[in-house]
Amino acid sequence: MVQKKENLLVLGMYSLIIAFILEMFGESYVFLDIIILFFLGIAIISNARYVVLATVDKKK
């Protein structure tokens, strides 16, 4: 069974892939840049939560 922390890591990786694809194929519009930054923010937050949960789990 997949744990919650692995789901956070997968969410971060999918967000990075979506942001990369939008950056490659998208034009330079402000709205598209905001969406790309939103996906990058999701990736940063979910990967940071994964690191925190992984280190807390190691300390137990």
Summary of the structure (lengths in Angstrom):
residues: 60
radius of gyration: 14.1
end to end distance: 20.1
largest distance: 47.8
contacts: 149
relative contact order: 0.19
helix: 87%
strand: 0%
